[in-house]
Amino acid sequence: MKTQSVQTPNQNNIARVAAFIYGIVCYAIFFVTFLYAVGFIGNFAVPKSIDSASIIPLRQALLVNVGLLGFFGLQHSSMARQEFKAWWTRFVPTSIERSTYVLFSSLCLVMLFYFWQPLGITIWNVENPIVRNLFYACFGFGWLLVLLSTFLIHHFDLFGLRQVYLYLQGKDYTALKFSTPVLYNHVRHPLYVGWLLAFWSTPTMTVAHLVFAIVTTTYILVAIQLEERDLISFHGEAYLDYRRRVPMLIPFSRRRTD
């Protein structure tokens, strides 16, 4: 006959502190990765960027890059699905599930940055300084929009810190109520609008950057459908009504973009 091990209060406290530290470390890794991504896509302040000098043949480089993007997309979407979470939390405590997801996503991005293969072919290059600065402004605005969007829907819940903090306090996690603050009254996915601006706003478009932008845009359009399926299952008619009223990505459009 098996006996269940019961944690002492001291062991419980250690587990809670360990989970909290783990959540902070995962968030710190994400934050550094996020900052590196800005430099990687914008071609500044990092040792290797999206348009560094090409090393391997074009066809091979394309296969590597598409494979890296596909691997990230598979990880990022599959681990976010409710079916995966139900299975995953049989092995990973619920309190650190979101932090672990954030960690894995960050590590996949680190792998993408490290193994990415620049291609060295320019498609367009805007030389007018005013227009170049407009591109850079849109690029910067995109990243700011991404961050702002996360804070509007609770940044710390999205990246797992709220979960480990509640666990540290010995409180049960409570799901956030459905709300549509500020930007979410104009588009359903302002965070993805920010990503699209950041990925496409460049005065110098190379083949490598174009491949990156096309693949990530395709991923975003697919991810929206999967994400909204989950949101409908959680919030039911409230989200369906919101979906009917508010456009997906283009603000102030008269008809839904999906």
C-alpha positions in Angstrom: 0.0 0.0 0.0 1.4 3.4 -1.0 1.6 6.2 1.4 1.3 9.8 0.3 4.1 12.1 1.4 2.8 15.2 3.2 4.8 18.4 3.0 5.6 20.1 6.3 4.8 23.9 6.6 8.6 24.6 6.3 8.8 22.5 3.1 5.7 24.3 1.8 7.3 27.7 2.4 10.5 26.6 0.7 8.5 25.4 -2.4 6.7 28.8 -2.5 9.8 30.8 -2.3 11.5 28.6 -4.9 8.6 29.0 -7.3 8.7 32.8 -6.8 12.4 33.0 -7.5 11.9 30.7 -10.5 9.2 33.0 -11.9 11.5 36.1 -11.4 14.4 34.3 -13.2 12.1 33.3 -16.1 10.8 36.8 -16.4 14.4 38.3 -16.3 15.4 35.9 -19.1 12.3 37.0 -21.1 13.1 40.7 -20.6 16.7 40.3 -21.8 15.5 38.3 -24.7 12.9 41.0 -25.6 15.6 43.7 -25.5 17.9 41.6 -27.7 15.0 41.0 -30.2 14.6 44.8 -30.6 18.3 45.1 -31.6 18.2 41.9 -33.6 15.4 43.0 -35.8 16.4 46.6 -35.9 20.1 45.8 -36.7 21.7 47.7 -33.8 23.5 47.1 -30.5 23.7 43.3 -30.8 26.6 41.1 -32.0 24.5 39.3 -34.5 21.4 40.7 -36.1 18.9 39.7 -38.7 21.0 41.3 -41.5 24.6 40.4 -40.4 27.0 39.1 -43.0 25.8 36.0 -44.8 27.8 32.8 -44.2 26.2 29.8 -45.9 24.5 29.4 -49.3 21.1 31.0 -49.9 19.0 27.9 -50.2 20.5 26.3 -47.1 20.1 29.6 -45.1 16.5 29.8 -46.1 15.8 26.3 -44.9 17.5 27.0 -41.6 15.6 30.2 -41.0 12.2 28.9 -41.9 12.9 25.9 -39.7 13.8 28.1 -36.8 10.7 30.2 -37.2 8.5 27.2 -37.6 9.9 25.6 -34.4 9.3 28.8 -32.4 5.8 29.0 -33.8 5.0 25.4 -32.9 6.3 25.8 -29.4 4.7 29.1 -28.8 1.2 28.1 -30.0 1.1 24.4 -28.8 2.2 25.2 -25.2 -0.5 28.0 -25.0 -3.4 25.6 -25.9 -5.7 24.5 -23.1 -5.3 20.8 -24.1 -1.6 21.0 -23.7 -1.8 22.8 -20.4 -4.2 20.1 -19.0 -1.6 17.5 -19.9 1.5 19.6 -19.0 0.3 20.5 -15.5 0.3 16.8 -14.6 4.1 17.2 -14.4 4.6 21.0 -13.9 3.0 22.7 -10.9 0.2 25.1 -12.0 1.8 27.9 -10.1 4.9 27.9 -12.5 3.2 26.7 -15.7 3.0 30.2 -17.2 6.6 31.0 -16.1 7.8 27.8 -17.7 6.0 28.7 -20.9 7.7 32.1 -20.9 11.1 30.4 -20.3 10.7 27.9 -23.1 9.5 30.7 -25.5 12.5 32.8 -24.6 14.9 29.9 -25.1 13.4 29.2 -28.5 14.0 32.9 -29.4 17.6 32.6 -28.1 18.1 29.6 -30.4 16.6 31.5 -33.3 19.0 34.5 -32.7 22.0 32.2 -32.4 21.4 30.0 -35.4 19.8 32.6 -37.7 21.4 32.8 -41.1 21.5 36.3 -42.8 21.1 36.3 -46.6 22.6 39.5 -47.7 20.2 40.4 -50.5 18.6 43.8 -50.4 15.0 44.2 -51.8 14.6 47.9 -51.0 16.6 50.6 -49.4 15.1 53.9 -48.6 17.8 56.7 -48.7 15.6 59.7 -48.0 16.5 60.6 -44.3 13.0 61.8 -43.5 11.3 58.6 -44.8 14.0 56.5 -43.1 13.2 58.2 -39.8 9.5 57.5 -40.4 10.3 53.8 -40.7 12.3 53.9 -37.5 9.5 55.8 -35.7 7.0 53.1 -36.8 9.5 50.4 -35.7 9.9 52.0 -32.2 6.1 52.6 -31.9 5.5 48.9 -32.7 7.6 47.8 -29.8 6.1 50.3 -27.4 2.6 49.2 -28.5 3.5 45.6 -27.7 4.6 46.5 -24.2 1.6 48.9 -23.6 -0.8 46.2 -24.8 0.6 43.7 -22.3 0.2 46.1 -19.4 -3.4 46.9 -20.4 -4.3 43.2 -20.0 -2.1 42.6 -16.9 1.5 42.3 -17.9 2.5 40.3 -14.8 -0.2 37.7 -15.3 0.7 37.3 -18.9 4.4 36.5 -18.0 3.7 34.4 -14.9 4.7 36.8 -12.1 1.2 37.1 -10.7 0.9 33.4 -10.5 4.0 32.8 -8.5 3.3 35.8 -6.3 -0.1 34.5 -5.4 1.4 31.1 -4.7 4.1 32.7 -2.5 1.2 34.3 -0.5 -0.6 30.9 -0.2 -3.5 32.2 -2.3 -5.3 30.4 -5.2 -4.9 31.7 -8.7 -8.0 33.5 -10.0 -8.4 34.0 -13.7 -8.7 37.6 -14.9 -12.1 38.9 -15.9 -12.8 39.6 -19.5 -12.2 43.3 -20.2 -11.4 45.5 -23.2 -9.3 48.5 -21.9 -8.4 51.5 -24.1 -6.8 50.0 -27.2 -8.8 46.9 -27.0 -11.9 48.9 -27.7 -10.5 49.7 -31.2 -8.9 46.4 -32.2 -9.1 43.0 -30.6 -5.3 42.3 -30.9 -3.3 45.5 -30.4 -0.4 43.5 -29.2 -0.2 41.7 -32.6 -0.6 45.1 -34.4 2.6 46.1 -32.5 4.4 43.0 -33.6 3.5 43.6 -37.2 4.6 47.2 -37.1 7.9 46.1 -35.5 8.5 43.3 -38.1 7.7 45.3 -41.2 8.9 48.8 -40.5 12.4 48.9 -41.9 13.9 51.3 -44.4 16.2 48.5 -45.6 14.4 45.3 -46.4 16.5 42.3 -47.1 15.5 38.8 -48.1 16.2 37.5 -44.6 14.1 40.3 -43.1 11.3 39.7 -45.6 11.3 35.9 -44.9 11.1 36.7 -41.2 8.3 39.2 -41.6 6.2 36.9 -43.9 6.5 33.8 -41.7 5.8 35.7 -38.5 2.8 37.4 -40.1 1.4 34.1 -41.2 2.0 32.7 -37.7 0.2 35.7 -36.1 -2.8 35.2 -38.3 -3.0 31.5 -37.4 -2.3 32.2 -33.7 -5.2 34.7 -33.6 -7.6 32.0 -34.7 -6.4 29.6 -32.1 -6.3 32.2 -29.4 -9.8 33.4 -30.1 -11.1 29.8 -30.0 -9.8 29.6 -26.4 -11.2 33.0 -25.5 -14.7 31.9 -26.8 -14.5 28.7 -24.8 -13.6 30.8 -21.7 -15.9 33.8 -22.1 -18.7 32.6 -24.4 -21.2 35.1 -25.6 -19.3 38.0 -24.1 -16.3 37.4 -26.4 -18.5 36.5 -29.4 -20.2 39.9 -29.1 -16.9 41.6 -28.7 -15.6 39.8 -31.8 -18.6 41.0 -33.8 -18.2 44.6 -32.7 -14.4 45.2 -32.8 -12.1 44.6 -35.8 -9.3 42.1 -35.5 -6.2 44.2 -36.5 -7.2 47.4 -38.4 -8.6 50.1 -36.1 -11.7 52.0 -37.0 -12.5 49.7 -39.9 -16.2 49.3 -40.7 -16.0 45.5 -41.1 -14.1 42.8 -39.3 -10.8 42.0 -40.9 -11.1 38.2 -40.2 
